[in-house]
Amino acid sequence: MDLDEVADELYGLPPGEFVAARTEAARRARAAGDRALAGEIGALGRPSTAAWACNALVRDRPDEIAGLVELGDLLREAQQTLAGDELRALGTQRSRLLAALTRQARVLAARLGHPLSEAVAGQVEETLRAALADPDAGEALLAGRLTGALSYQGLGPGLGSRPDLRVVPPPRPARPATPAEAPARRSRSGEDERARRAAEERRRAAEERRRREVEAAREEARAAAAAAEEAADAARAAHDRAARAAERQQELLDRAEELAAELTRVREEATAAEGDAGRARRRATSADRAAERAAAEHDRAAARVEELERAPLEG
């Protein structure tokens, strides 16, 4: 077992699992006969909630934390060279980066099941500010093994007091190896190399995961933009169809009014024609009666003529 390896594992655990895991690691060290290592493991401090959130942020966003520390170097260089414009621009970038990283820490902590209160989030931001202001604090943050929040009481990058560093102690110094210990030391050196390779693999995996996440987010943004454009086209088409339908509706309403007016006129004409037909029928009836009377008079006149023709002449 190696203190670095154990510490790296412990400070990557959720807050509630730290103590039990530390106890188990110390027990394994004692069982292996390394009481000194067991004592060092037992002395590892349990991280506060703010320190745990910072350690988790370093593991989840290593490139962004490294960028924060690098920005601190740029700020100190700009201050030393009195580059006012550059200093103001970097100061603006600093404020934005601190706010963004603090938000990321809160989102990450909530995703891991340990939401941060406003007070703890303030401690996280203060730790990030200290890491940006002082290179030692930056290295402590990048180690991902903070036990408590960092604070900085200086007047600016490179000025004022040193930050209050709370980080796991470095590994114990190596002592000269006896001939009997040499094989074990070489074995431990091999374990260190494997641990370093594993850490490098984790870092690369984290970078690859982040690259995939960024690419996925970009793809989602492109898909959302395409969907929005498609929806806008569909909305414009729907508006066009609605306008055409409204125009057609007005045409039909106008035609219906014309037909209604035409129907009224035809009904009026039919009513008038019905009156004319009634009067014509009455006149026809009268004419029929007159014709009948005239025929009767004609018959009577013809009979009188015939009667007169047959009658003998007198004297």
CYANA upper distance limits for C-alpha pairs under 8 A (distance plus 0.5 A):
  1 MET  CA      5 GLU  CA      7.88
  1 MET  CA      6 VAL  CA      7.81
  1 MET  CA     29 ALA  CA      7.29
  1 MET  CA    188 ARG  CA      8.24
  2 ASP  CA      6 VAL  CA      6.68
  2 ASP  CA     37 LEU  CA      8.27
  2 ASP  CA    188 ARG  CA      8.01
  2 ASP  CA    192 ASP  CA      8.08
  3 LEU  CA      7 ALA  CA      6.39
  3 LEU  CA     37 LEU  CA      7.38
  3 LEU  CA     40 GLU  CA      7.99
  3 LEU  CA     41 ILE  CA      7.31
  3 LEU  CA    171 PRO  CA      6.55
  4 ASP  CA      8 ASP  CA      6.52
  4 ASP  CA    170 PRO  CA      8.44
  4 ASP  CA    171 PRO  CA      6.89
  5 GLU  CA      9 GLU  CA      6.79
  5 GLU  CA    192 ASP  CA      8.46
  5 GLU  CA    195 ALA  CA      7.17
  6 VAL  CA     10 LEU  CA      6.61
  6 VAL  CA     25 ALA  CA      7.74
  6 VAL  CA     41 ILE  CA      8.13
  7 ALA  CA     11 TYR  CA      6.50
  7 ALA  CA     41 ILE  CA      8.18
  7 ALA  CA     44 LEU  CA      8.17
  7 ALA  CA    145 ARG  CA      7.79
  7 ALA  CA    168 VAL  CA      8.34
  8 ASP  CA     12 GLY  CA      6.90
  8 ASP  CA    144 GLY  CA      8.19
  8 ASP  CA    145 ARG  CA      7.54
  9 GLU  CA     13 LEU  CA      7.37
 10 LEU  CA     18 PHE  CA      6.55
 10 LEU  CA     21 ALA  CA      7.30
 10 LEU  CA     22 ARG  CA      7.27
 11 TYR  CA     18 PHE  CA      7.92
 11 TYR  CA     47 PRO  CA      8.03
 11 TYR  CA     52 TRP  CA      7.77
 11 TYR  CA     55 ASN  CA      7.50
 11 TYR  CA    144 GLY  CA      7.60
 11 TYR  CA    145 ARG  CA      6.04
 11 TYR  CA    146 LEU  CA      8.36
 12 GLY  CA     52 TRP  CA      8.48
 12 GLY  CA     55 ASN  CA      7.52
 12 GLY  CA     56 ALA  CA      7.09
 12 GLY  CA     59 ARG  CA      8.37
 12 GLY  CA    144 GLY  CA      8.44
 13 LEU  CA     17 GLU  CA      6.74
 13 LEU  CA     18 PHE  CA      6.64
 14 PRO  CA     18 PHE  CA      7.25
 14 PRO  CA     52 TRP  CA      8.04
 15 PRO  CA     46 ARG  CA      8.45
 15 PRO  CA     47 PRO  CA      7.70
 15 PRO  CA     48 SER  CA      8.33
 15 PRO  CA     49 THR  CA      7.49
 15 PRO  CA     52 TRP  CA      7.27
 17 GLU  CA     21 ALA  CA      6.65
 18 PHE  CA     22 ARG  CA      6.50
 18 PHE  CA     46 ARG  CA      7.14
 19 VAL  CA     23 THR  CA      6.66
 19 VAL  CA     46 ARG  CA      7.41
 20 ALA  CA     24 GLU  CA      6.76
 21 ALA  CA     25 ALA  CA      6.63
 22 ARG  CA     26 ALA  CA      6.69
 22 ARG  CA     41 ILE  CA      7.17
 22 ARG  CA     42 GLY  CA      7.03
 22 ARG  CA     44 LEU  CA      8.32
 23 THR  CA     27 ARG  CA      6.69
 23 THR  CA     42 GLY  CA      7.31
 24 GLU  CA     28 ARG  CA      6.75
 25 ALA  CA     29 ALA  CA      6.80
 25 ALA  CA     38 ALA  CA      8.05
 25 ALA  CA     41 ILE  CA      7.61
 26 ALA  CA     30 ARG  CA      6.76
 26 ALA  CA     37 LEU  CA      7.98
 26 ALA  CA     38 ALA  CA      4.86
 26 ALA  CA     39 GLY  CA      7.60
 26 ALA  CA     41 ILE  CA      6.13
 26 ALA  CA     42 GLY  CA      6.50
 27 ARG  CA     31 ALA  CA      6.62
 27 ARG  CA     38 ALA  CA      7.39
 28 ARG  CA     32 ALA  CA      6.68
 28 ARG  CA     38 ALA  CA      8.32
 29 ALA  CA     33 GLY  CA      6.96
 29 ALA  CA     34 ASP  CA      5.88
 29 ALA  CA     35 ARG  CA      7.10
 29 ALA  CA     37 LEU  CA      6.77
 29 ALA  CA     38 ALA  CA      5.53
 30 ARG  CA     34 ASP  CA      5.85
 30 ARG  CA     35 ARG  CA      5.59
 30 ARG  CA     37 LEU  CA      8.32
 30 ARG  CA     38 ALA  CA      6.14
 34 ASP  CA     38 ALA  CA      6.81
 35 ARG  CA     39 GLY  CA      6.65
 36 ALA  CA     40 GLU  CA      6.83
 37 LEU  CA     41 ILE  CA      6.58
 38 ALA  CA     42 GLY  CA      6.62
 39 GLY  CA     43 ALA  CA      6.71
 40 GLU  CA     44 LEU  CA      7.13
 44 LEU  CA    168 VAL  CA      6.82
 44 LEU  CA    169 PRO  CA      8.29
 45 GLY  CA    147 THR  CA      6.37
 45 GLY  CA    168 VAL  CA      7.43
 46 ARG  CA    147 THR  CA      6.53
 47 PRO  CA     51 ALA  CA      6.00
 47 PRO  CA     52 TRP  CA      6.14
 47 PRO  CA    146 LEU  CA      6.98
 47 PRO  CA    147 THR  CA      4.34
 47 PRO  CA    148 GLY  CA      6.27
 48 SER  CA     52 TRP  CA      6.55
 48 SER  CA    147 THR  CA      6.49
 48 SER  CA    148 GLY  CA      5.80
 48 SER  CA    149 ALA  CA      7.87
 49 THR  CA     53 ALA  CA      6.68
 49 THR  CA    116 LEU  CA      8.48
 49 THR  CA    120 VAL  CA      7.60
 50 ALA  CA     54 CYS  CA      6.78
 50 ALA  CA    120 VAL  CA      6.02
 50 ALA  CA    121 ALA  CA      7.56
 50 ALA  CA    123 GLN  CA      6.56
 50 ALA  CA    124 VAL  CA      5.93
 50 ALA  CA    148 GLY  CA      7.37
 50 ALA  CA    149 ALA  CA      6.38
 51 ALA  CA     55 ASN  CA      6.61
 51 ALA  CA    124 VAL  CA      7.82
 51 ALA  CA    145 ARG  CA      8.49
 51 ALA  CA    146 LEU  CA      5.82
 51 ALA  CA    147 THR  CA      6.05
 51 ALA  CA    148 GLY  CA      5.36
 51 ALA  CA    149 ALA  CA      5.73
 52 TRP  CA     56 ALA  CA      6.56
 52 TRP  CA    146 LEU  CA      7.71
 52 TRP  CA    147 THR  CA      7.94
 53 ALA  CA     57 LEU  CA      6.58
 53 ALA  CA    105 ALA  CA      6.78
 53 ALA  CA    106 ARG  CA      8.44
 53 ALA  CA    109 ALA  CA      6.76
 53 ALA  CA    124 VAL  CA      7.75
 54 CYS  CA     58 VAL  CA      6.75
 54 CYS  CA    105 ALA  CA      7.56
 54 CYS  CA    124 VAL  CA      6.91
 54 CYS  CA    127 THR  CA      8.35
 54 CYS  CA    141 LEU  CA      7.84
 54 CYS  CA    144 GLY  CA      7.81
 54 CYS  CA    146 LEU  CA      8.08
 55 ASN  CA     59 ARG  CA      6.96
 55 ASN  CA    141 LEU  CA      7.72
 55 ASN  CA    144 GLY  CA      4.86
 55 ASN  CA    145 ARG  CA      6.58
 55 ASN  CA    146 LEU  CA      6.99
 56 ALA  CA     60 ASP  CA      6.63
 56 ALA  CA    105 ALA  CA      8.42
 56 ALA  CA    108 LEU  CA      8.36
 56 ALA  CA    109 ALA  CA      8.42
 56 ALA  CA    144 GLY  CA      7.87
 57 LEU  CA     61 ARG  CA      6.12
 57 LEU  CA     62 PRO  CA      8.01
 57 LEU  CA    104 GLN  CA      8.19
 57 LEU  CA    105 ALA  CA      6.29
 57 LEU  CA    108 LEU  CA      7.77
 58 VAL  CA     62 PRO  CA      5.41
 58 VAL  CA     65 ILE  CA      6.71
 58 VAL  CA    141 LEU  CA      7.85
 58 VAL  CA    142 LEU  CA      6.79
 58 VAL  CA    144 GLY  CA      6.37
 59 ARG  CA    144 GLY  CA      7.51
 59 ARG  CA    206 ALA  CA      8.45
 60 ASP  CA    206 ALA  CA      7.49
 61 ARG  CA     65 ILE  CA      6.86
 61 ARG  CA    206 ALA  CA      8.48
 62 PRO  CA     66 ALA  CA      6.59
 62 PRO  CA    142 LEU  CA      8.13
 62 PRO  CA    203 ARG  CA      8.23
 63 ASP  CA     67 GLY  CA      6.59
 63 ASP  CA    207 GLU  CA      8.31
 64 GLU  CA     68 LEU  CA      6.73
 65 ILE  CA     69 VAL  CA      6.91
 65 ILE  CA    142 LEU  CA      7.52
 66 ALA  CA     70 GLU  CA      6.63
 66 ALA  CA    142 LEU  CA      7.62
 67 GLY  CA     71 LEU  CA      6.50
 68 LEU  CA     72 GLY  CA      6.96
 68 LEU  CA     94 ARG  CA      8.36
 68 LEU  CA     97 LEU  CA      7.82
 68 LEU  CA    131 ALA  CA      8.28
 68 LEU  CA    132 LEU  CA      6.50
 69 VAL  CA     73 ASP  CA      7.14
 69 VAL  CA    131 ALA  CA      6.84
 69 VAL  CA    132 LEU  CA      5.65
 69 VAL  CA    135 PRO  CA      7.64
 69 VAL  CA    138 GLY  CA      5.97
 70 GLU  CA     74 LEU  CA      6.92
 70 GLU  CA    132 LEU  CA      8.39
 71 LEU  CA     75 LEU  CA      6.66
 71 LEU  CA     90 LEU  CA      8.03
 71 LEU  CA     94 ARG  CA      7.84
 71 LEU  CA    132 LEU  CA      7.43
 72 GLY  CA     76 ARG  CA      6.76
 72 GLY  CA    131 ALA  CA      8.30
 72 GLY  CA    132 LEU  CA      5.02
 72 GLY  CA    133 ALA  CA      6.18
 72 GLY  CA    134 ASP  CA      7.79
 72 GLY  CA    135 PRO  CA      8.08
 72 GLY  CA    157 PRO  CA      7.59
 73 ASP  CA     77 GLU  CA      6.68
 73 ASP  CA    132 LEU  CA      8.38
 73 ASP  CA    135 PRO  CA      8.03
 74 LEU  CA     78 ALA  CA      6.49
 74 LEU  CA     90 LEU  CA      8.28
 75 LEU  CA     79 GLN  CA      6.62
 75 LEU  CA     87 LEU  CA      6.80
 75 LEU  CA     90 LEU  CA      6.95
 75 LEU  CA     91 GLY  CA      8.02
 75 LEU  CA    157 PRO  CA      7.23
 76 ARG  CA     80 GLN  CA      6.66
 76 ARG  CA    157 PRO  CA      6.02
 76 ARG  CA    158 GLY  CA      6.53
 77 GLU  CA     81 THR  CA      6.69
 78 ALA  CA     82 LEU  CA      6.38
 78 ALA  CA     83 ALA  CA      5.70
 78 ALA  CA     84 GLY  CA      8.00
 78 ALA  CA     86 GLU  CA      7.06
 78 ALA  CA     87 LEU  CA      6.07
 79 GLN  CA     83 ALA  CA      6.98
 79 GLN  CA     84 GLY  CA      8.20
 79 GLN  CA     87 LEU  CA      7.09
 79 GLN  CA    157 PRO  CA      8.42
 82 LEU  CA     87 LEU  CA      8.34
 83 ALA  CA     87 LEU  CA      6.40
 84 GLY  CA     88 ARG  CA      6.67
 85 ASP  CA     89 ALA  CA      6.74
 86 GLU  CA     90 LEU  CA      6.53
 87 LEU  CA     91 GLY  CA      6.45
 88 ARG  CA     92 THR  CA      6.81
 89 ALA  CA     93 GLN  CA      6.83
 90 LEU  CA     94 ARG  CA      6.46
 91 GLY  CA     95 SER  CA      6.86
 92 THR  CA     96 ARG  CA      6.87
 93 GLN  CA     97 LEU  CA      6.49
 94 ARG  CA     98 LEU  CA      6.55
 95 SER  CA     99 ALA  CA      6.74
 96 ARG  CA    100 ALA  CA      6.55
 97 LEU  CA    101 LEU  CA      6.48
 98 LEU  CA    102 THR  CA      6.58
 98 LEU  CA    125 GLU  CA      7.04
 98 LEU  CA    128 LEU  CA      7.23
 98 LEU  CA    129 ARG  CA      7.48
 99 ALA  CA    103 ARG  CA      6.76
 99 ALA  CA    125 GLU  CA      8.00
100 ALA  CA    104 GLN  CA      6.72
101 LEU  CA    105 ALA  CA      6.61
101 LEU  CA    125 GLU  CA      8.45
102 THR  CA    106 ARG  CA      6.85
102 THR  CA    121 ALA  CA      7.34
102 THR  CA    124 VAL  CA      7.12
102 THR  CA    125 GLU  CA      6.13
103 ARG  CA    107 VAL  CA      6.72
104 GLN  CA    108 LEU  CA      6.47
105 ALA  CA    109 ALA  CA      6.49
105 ALA  CA    124 VAL  CA      8.35
106 ARG  CA    110 ALA  CA      6.65
106 ARG  CA    115 PRO  CA      7.09
106 ARG  CA    116 LEU  CA      6.46
106 ARG  CA    121 ALA  CA      7.45
107 VAL  CA    111 ARG  CA      6.65
107 VAL  CA    115 PRO  CA      8.32
108 LEU  CA    112 LEU  CA      6.69
109 ALA  CA    113 GLY  CA      6.83
109 ALA  CA    114 HIS  CA      5.64
109 ALA  CA    115 PRO  CA      5.76
109 ALA  CA    116 LEU  CA      7.15
110 ALA  CA    114 HIS  CA      5.66
110 ALA  CA    115 PRO  CA      4.64
110 ALA  CA    116 LEU  CA      7.65
111 ARG  CA    115 PRO  CA      8.30
116 LEU  CA    120 VAL  CA      6.32
116 LEU  CA    121 ALA  CA      6.41
117 SER  CA    121 ALA  CA      6.57
118 GLU  CA    122 GLY  CA      6.64
119 ALA  CA    123 GLN  CA      6.99
120 VAL  CA    124 VAL  CA      6.80
121 ALA  CA    125 GLU  CA      6.79
122 GLY  CA    126 GLU  CA      6.67
123 GLN  CA    127 THR  CA      6.62
123 GLN  CA    149 ALA  CA      6.52
123 GLN  CA    150 LEU  CA      8.21
124 VAL  CA    128 LEU  CA      6.80
124 VAL  CA    149 ALA  CA      7.22
125 GLU  CA    129 ARG  CA      6.59
126 GLU  CA    130 ALA  CA      6.66
126 GLU  CA    149 ALA  CA      8.09
126 GLU  CA    150 LEU  CA      7.16
126 GLU  CA    151 SER  CA      6.32
126 GLU  CA    152 TYR  CA      7.97
127 THR  CA    131 ALA  CA      6.72
127 THR  CA    149 ALA  CA      6.05
127 THR  CA    150 LEU  CA      4.87
127 THR  CA    151 SER  CA      6.24
127 THR  CA    152 TYR  CA      8.46
128 LEU  CA    132 LEU  CA      6.70
128 LEU  CA    141 LEU  CA      8.46
128 LEU  CA    150 LEU  CA      8.35
129 ARG  CA    133 ALA  CA      6.64
129 ARG  CA    151 SER  CA      8.26
129 ARG  CA    152 TYR  CA      7.87
130 ALA  CA    134 ASP  CA      6.53
130 ALA  CA    137 ALA  CA      6.58
130 ALA  CA    138 GLY  CA      7.90
130 ALA  CA    150 LEU  CA      6.73
130 ALA  CA    151 SER  CA      6.10
130 ALA  CA    152 TYR  CA      5.48
130 ALA  CA    163 PRO  CA      6.92
131 ALA  CA    135 PRO  CA      7.12
131 ALA  CA    136 ASP  CA      7.93
131 ALA  CA    137 ALA  CA      4.94
131 ALA  CA    138 GLY  CA      4.39
131 ALA  CA    139 GLU  CA      8.03
131 ALA  CA    140 ALA  CA      8.25
131 ALA  CA    141 LEU  CA      6.99
131 ALA  CA    150 LEU  CA      8.36
132 LEU  CA    137 ALA  CA      8.10
132 LEU  CA    138 GLY  CA      6.70
132 LEU  CA    157 PRO  CA      8.24
133 ALA  CA    137 ALA  CA      8.25
133 ALA  CA    138 GLY  CA      8.42
133 ALA  CA    152 TYR  CA      8.04
133 ALA  CA    156 GLY  CA      7.25
133 ALA  CA    157 PRO  CA      5.07
133 ALA  CA    158 GLY  CA      7.29
134 ASP  CA    138 GLY  CA      6.75
134 ASP  CA    157 PRO  CA      7.15
134 ASP  CA    158 GLY  CA      7.24
134 ASP  CA    162 ARG  CA      7.87
134 ASP  CA    163 PRO  CA      7.58
135 PRO  CA    139 GLU  CA      6.73
136 ASP  CA    140 ALA  CA      6.67
137 ALA  CA    141 LEU  CA      6.65
137 ALA  CA    150 LEU  CA      8.00
137 ALA  CA    163 PRO  CA      7.15
137 ALA  CA    165 LEU  CA      7.02
138 GLY  CA    142 LEU  CA      6.66
139 GLU  CA    143 ALA  CA      6.70
140 ALA  CA    144 GLY  CA      7.65
140 ALA  CA    145 ARG  CA      7.89
140 ALA  CA    146 LEU  CA      7.46
140 ALA  CA    165 LEU  CA      7.93
140 ALA  CA    167 VAL  CA      6.91
141 LEU  CA    145 ARG  CA      7.76
141 LEU  CA    146 LEU  CA      7.14
145 ARG  CA    167 VAL  CA      6.34
145 ARG  CA    168 VAL  CA      6.39
146 LEU  CA    166 ARG  CA      6.40
146 LEU  CA    167 VAL  CA      4.80
146 LEU  CA    168 VAL  CA      6.86
147 THR  CA    166 ARG  CA      6.13
147 THR  CA    167 VAL  CA      5.84
147 THR  CA    168 VAL  CA      7.09
148 GLY  CA    166 ARG  CA      5.85
148 GLY  CA    167 VAL  CA      7.67
149 ALA  CA    166 ARG  CA      7.51
150 LEU  CA    163 PRO  CA      7.19
150 LEU  CA    164 ASP  CA      6.22
150 LEU  CA    165 LEU  CA      6.35
150 LEU  CA    166 ARG  CA      7.13
151 SER  CA    163 PRO  CA      6.07
151 SER  CA    164 ASP  CA      6.17
151 SER  CA    165 LEU  CA      8.32
152 TYR  CA    161 SER  CA      7.76
152 TYR  CA    162 ARG  CA      7.26
152 TYR  CA    163 PRO  CA      5.10
152 TYR  CA    164 ASP  CA      7.36
153 GLN  CA    160 GLY  CA      7.31
153 GLN  CA    161 SER  CA      6.43
153 GLN  CA    162 ARG  CA      7.94
153 GLN  CA    163 PRO  CA      7.42
154 GLY  CA    159 LEU  CA      6.15
154 GLY  CA    160 GLY  CA      4.25
154 GLY  CA    161 SER  CA      5.44
154 GLY  CA    162 ARG  CA      7.60
155 LEU  CA    159 LEU  CA      6.03
155 LEU  CA    160 GLY  CA      5.78
156 GLY  CA    160 GLY  CA      7.55
177 ALA  CA    181 GLU  CA      6.05
177 ALA  CA    182 ALA  CA      6.21
177 ALA  CA    185 ARG  CA      7.82
178 THR  CA    182 ALA  CA      6.66
179 PRO  CA    183 PRO  CA      8.44
180 ALA  CA    184 ALA  CA      8.49
181 GLU  CA    185 ARG  CA      6.58
182 ALA  CA    186 ARG  CA      6.62
183 PRO  CA    187 SER  CA      6.62
184 ALA  CA    188 ARG  CA      6.62
185 ARG  CA    189 SER  CA      6.55
186 ARG  CA    190 GLY  CA      6.68
187 SER  CA    191 GLU  CA      6.76
188 ARG  CA    192 ASP  CA      6.64
189 SER  CA    193 GLU  CA      6.76
190 GLY  CA    194 ARG  CA      6.68
191 GLU  CA    195 ALA  CA      6.49
192 ASP  CA    196 ARG  CA      6.59
193 GLU  CA    197 ARG  CA      6.61
194 ARG  CA    198 ALA  CA      6.50
195 ALA  CA    199 ALA  CA      6.56
196 ARG  CA    200 GLU  CA      6.60
197 ARG  CA    201 GLU  CA      6.57
198 ALA  CA    202 ARG  CA      6.63
199 ALA  CA    203 ARG  CA      6.63
200 GLU  CA    204 ARG  CA      6.63
201 GLU  CA    205 ALA  CA      6.46
202 ARG  CA    206 ALA  CA      6.50
203 ARG  CA    207 GLU  CA      6.68
204 ARG  CA    208 GLU  CA      6.55
205 ALA  CA    209 ARG  CA      6.45
206 ALA  CA    210 ARG  CA      6.54
207 GLU  CA    211 ARG  CA      6.55
208 GLU  CA    212 ARG  CA      6.63
209 ARG  CA    213 GLU  CA      6.60
210 ARG  CA    214 VAL  CA      6.56
211 ARG  CA    215 GLU  CA      6.61
212 ARG  CA    216 ALA  CA      6.43
213 GLU  CA    217 ALA  CA      6.53
214 VAL  CA    218 ARG  CA      6.63
215 GLU  CA    219 GLU  CA      6.56
216 ALA  CA    220 GLU  CA      6.59
217 ALA  CA    221 ALA  CA      6.62
218 ARG  CA    222 ARG  CA      6.65
219 GLU  CA    223 ALA  CA      6.55
220 GLU  CA    224 ALA  CA      6.44
221 ALA  CA    225 ALA  CA      6.60
222 ARG  CA    226 ALA  CA      6.69
223 ALA  CA    227 ALA  CA      6.54
224 ALA  CA    228 ALA  CA      6.49
225 ALA  CA    229 GLU  CA      6.67
226 ALA  CA    230 GLU  CA      6.59
227 ALA  CA    231 ALA  CA      6.50
228 ALA  CA    232 ALA  CA      6.59
229 GLU  CA    233 ASP  CA      6.69
230 GLU  CA    234 ALA  CA      6.64
231 ALA  CA    235 ALA  CA      6.54
232 ALA  CA    236 ARG  CA      6.67
233 ASP  CA    237 ALA  CA      6.67
234 ALA  CA    238 ALA  CA      6.56
235 ALA  CA    239 HIS  CA      6.65
236 ARG  CA    240 ASP  CA      6.73
237 ALA  CA    241 ARG  CA      6.69
238 ALA  CA    242 ALA  CA      6.56
239 HIS  CA    243 ALA  CA      6.61
240 ASP  CA    244 ARG  CA      6.73
241 ARG  CA    245 ALA  CA      6.56
242 ALA  CA    246 ALA  CA      6.58
243 ALA  CA    247 GLU  CA      6.68
244 ARG  CA    248 ARG  CA      6.65
245 ALA  CA    249 GLN  CA      6.53
246 ALA  CA    250 GLN  CA      6.74
247 GLU  CA    251 GLU  CA      6.79
248 ARG  CA    252 LEU  CA      6.73
249 GLN  CA    253 LEU  CA      6.63
250 GLN  CA    254 ASP  CA      6.58
251 GLU  CA    255 ARG  CA      6.67
252 LEU  CA    256 ALA  CA      6.44
253 LEU  CA    257 GLU  CA      6.72
254 ASP  CA    258 GLU  CA      6.80
255 ARG  CA    259 LEU  CA      6.59
256 ALA  CA    260 ALA  CA      6.49
257 GLU  CA    261 ALA  CA      6.65
258 GLU  CA    262 GLU  CA      6.61
259 LEU  CA    263 LEU  CA      6.47
260 ALA  CA    264 THR  CA      6.75
261 ALA  CA    265 ARG  CA      6.79
262 GLU  CA    266 VAL  CA      6.63
263 LEU  CA    267 ARG  CA      6.53
264 THR  CA    268 GLU  CA      6.68
265 ARG  CA    269 GLU  CA      6.66
266 VAL  CA    270 ALA  CA      6.49
267 ARG  CA    271 THR  CA      6.59
268 GLU  CA    272 ALA  CA      6.69
269 GLU  CA    273 ALA  CA      6.50
270 ALA  CA    274 GLU  CA      6.48
271 THR  CA    275 GLY  CA      6.92
272 ALA  CA    276 ASP  CA      6.84
273 ALA  CA    277 ALA  CA      6.49
274 GLU  CA    278 GLY  CA      6.73
275 GLY  CA    279 ARG  CA      6.80
276 ASP  CA    280 ALA  CA      6.52
277 ALA  CA    281 ARG  CA      6.53
278 GLY  CA    282 ARG  CA      6.71
279 ARG  CA    283 ARG  CA      6.64
280 ALA  CA    284 ALA  CA      6.50
281 ARG  CA    285 THR  CA      6.65
282 ARG  CA    286 SER  CA      6.77
283 ARG  CA    287 ALA  CA      6.56
284 ALA  CA    288 ASP  CA      6.54
285 THR  CA    289 ARG  CA      6.84
286 SER  CA    290 ALA  CA      6.66
287 ALA  CA    291 ALA  CA      6.48
288 ASP  CA    292 GLU  CA      6.63
289 ARG  CA    293 ARG  CA      6.68
290 ALA  CA    294 ALA  CA      6.56
291 ALA  CA    295 ALA  CA      6.55
292 GLU  CA    296 ALA  CA      6.68
293 ARG  CA    297 GLU  CA      6.69
294 ALA  CA    298 HIS  CA      6.55
295 ALA  CA    299 ASP  CA      6.60
296 ALA  CA    300 ARG  CA      6.72
297 GLU  CA    301 ALA  CA      6.53
298 HIS  CA    302 ALA  CA      6.52
299 ASP  CA    303 ALA  CA      6.65
300 ARG  CA    304 ARG  CA      6.74
301 ALA  CA    305 VAL  CA      6.74
302 ALA  CA    306 GLU  CA      6.70
303 ALA  CA    307 GLU  CA      6.47
304 ARG  CA    308 LEU  CA      6.55
305 VAL  CA    309 GLU  CA      6.67
306 GLU  CA    310 ARG  CA      6.88
307 GLU  CA    311 ALA  CA      6.84
